[in-house]
Amino acid sequence: MAEVSAPPTVGAQDAMQGVVLTPNPPDLAQPVPVPADAAPGPETLDENACETLYIQNLNEKIKPDVMKASLRGLFKAYGEVLDVVAHSNLRMRGQAFVSFESPEIAKKAMVEVQRFPLYSKPMQISFARTPSDAVVQKKDPNNLEAHKQRRQEHKKATRYTNPLKAKYRAKRLAAESACAFPFILPFDGGAALPAAKRPAVQMPDEYLPPNKILFLQNLPETVTKDQLMSLFSQYPNLYEVRLIPTKKDIAFVEFMDEGSAGVAKDALHNYKLDGENKIKITFARK
């Protein structure tokens, strides 16, 4: 690959400010660490803290096996991951559980990974209500069977009271009724089935609002983190560079503030990193 040519620069007094290097786990991009003064430390545990994290708003298009492997790779930087549970059934779609050895490790992982955009969707993380089977197996194996029995009993008791499942059950019954009696309309003359929702229109990358994280595309597949650090550290307040091992032509570059990110974006958009292909730089989606 051709050497990196000299990009536009700013004043020497602004160079290399705020550069922080954070090693990435080998198989998944590292989430953005939360500054120490912006969130409570893991040592300050909530009264409902436990070893298991409950994760919502996961990308439902990703297969469960792939999602579980991605979550394990993402969270293993914080300590041993005892178990990752993710199902494809209707009730659990878009959700997962990740278990650690201690509540302290789980709290630190939750604070630092909260809202991290895994597969373009920011994760919503909280503590699980009960410990997972893997945690009970490790800490109290003699009580594992009793724990499983209580969990199954709770599952049966709430099978028909779960709001999400009741909602889909009502929709299914309405659809079955409409198919069985297609000639019957509601008294108000409306359609038997609710109108389909219009698909959400996604804003083009070029028009995304400014924020402190830049999204890089069309990178050479041989690009390294050091090359990007060298390129972007010439602009003030660089915080971190994150590569995506599974997709080598994209990366994220974070600055300490939106203004610094905008300066670097304007200066390096369409810059030929390898002397041939122009890199595309936009603000990342929040």
C-alpha positions, -999 to +999 in steps of 0.1 A: +000+000+000+012+035-008+025+056+021+002+080+037+007+114+021+007+146+042-028+158+048-039+194+055-027+205+090-036+230+116-014+250+139+014+231+157+001+244+190-032+225+184-017+192+173-019+160+193-042+174+220-064+149+239-051+118+222-061+087+241-052+052+229-076+024+240-067-012+229-095-029+210-106-065+217-093-086+188-126-096+173-150-066+177-148-028+179-144-013+213-172+008+227-165+044+235-153+047+272-173+070+294-151+097+310-147+092+347-164+125+356-195+117+334-208+086+350-206+069+384-178+044+388-185+007+389-177+006+426-209+025+433-234-003+429-272+002+427-293-018+451-306-039+422-272-046+407-264-081+398-240-101+376-264-102+346-271-074+322-304-071+302-298-056+268-326-042+246-329-025+212-307-050+194-308-053+157-335-079+150-321-086+115-289-102+129-291-139+135-290-150+172-257-169+168-240-139+152-254-115+178-243-138+207-208-140+193-207-102+188-219-095+223-193-119+238-165-103+218-177-068+228-180-075+266-151-098+271-128-068+275-144-062+309-139-097+324-149-133+319-183-136+301-201-165+318-229-167+293-248-148+265-285-156+260-303-144+228-334-160+212-352-155+179-387-160+193-412-132+191-410-124+228-372-122+230-364-107+196-341-077+199-331-087+235-302-105+252-287-113+285-249-111+293-236-126+325-203-118+343-186-131+375-195-101+397-219-071+398-189-048+398-178-060+364-213-059+351-218-023+363-185-012+346-195-028+314-230-013+315-217+022+321-191+021+294-211+003+267-245+020+273-259+033+240-230+018+219-243+014+184-240-023+178-251-030+142-263+006+139-287+004+169-277+019+202-280-007+230-302+000+260-287-018+290-300-024+325-295-050+353-315-082+349-342-089+375-329-123+384-295-140+381-289-162+351-285-200+351-248-196+344-243-173+375-262-197+398-242-227+383-209-209+392-218-195+426-244-218+440-245-250+420-265-269+446-294-245+441-294-246+402-323-270+398-345-251+422-336-219+404-345-234+370-378-246+384-387-212+398-379-196+365-401-221+346-430-215+370-427-177+365-426-181+328-458-202+328-475-178+352-468-148+329-473-165+296-506-148+289-501-116+309-470-104+291-480-071+275-459-076+244-472-111+238-508-101+245-504-073+219-493-097+191-519-123+201-546-097+197-533-088+163-531-124+152-567-130+163-579-099+145-561-111+113-576-146+116-611-132+121-606-110+090-595-140+069-624-161+081-651-133+075-636-111+048-671-096+040-677-083+076-665-048+083-664-029+116-695-008+124-676+024+117-670+013+081-633+012+085-610-016+073-609-048+092-571-046+096-550-015+106-532+002+078-496-009+074-471+015+088-450+034+063-414+024+064-391+049+082-371+070+058-335+072+068-317+105+065-287+104+041-253+104+057-244+138+043-272+155+061-268+140+096-265+166+124-230+173+138-217+153+167-182+144+180-180+110+163-170+107+126-179+077+104-153+068+078-161+048+047-143+035+016-111+029+036-084+006+021-088-028+036-051-028+046-055+004+067-042+003+103-052+021+134-018+037+136-023+052+101-056+067+111-042+080+144-014+097+125-038+112+101-064+126+125-041+135+154-030+165+134-063+180+145-071+191+180-089+171+207-087+136+191-101+111+216-101+076+199-100+057+167-120+024+164-117-001+136-143-027+128-124-061+123-154-077+105-157-048+080-123-034+073-134-005+050-151+015+077-140+030+110-151+055+137-130+085+149-141+103+180-131+138+192-137+155+225-163+179+210-184+185+179-164+215+167-131+196+166-148+167+148-162+191+122-128+207+115-113+172+108-143+162+087-141+192+065-103+189+061-101+152+053-133+143+035-124+128+001-087+126+012-069+099-007-054+078+021-037+053-003-032+078-031-061+063-051-094+059-033-111+089-016-123+082+019-158+094+027-163+111+061-196+119+077-209+124+112-219+091+128-256+084+134-267+088+170 
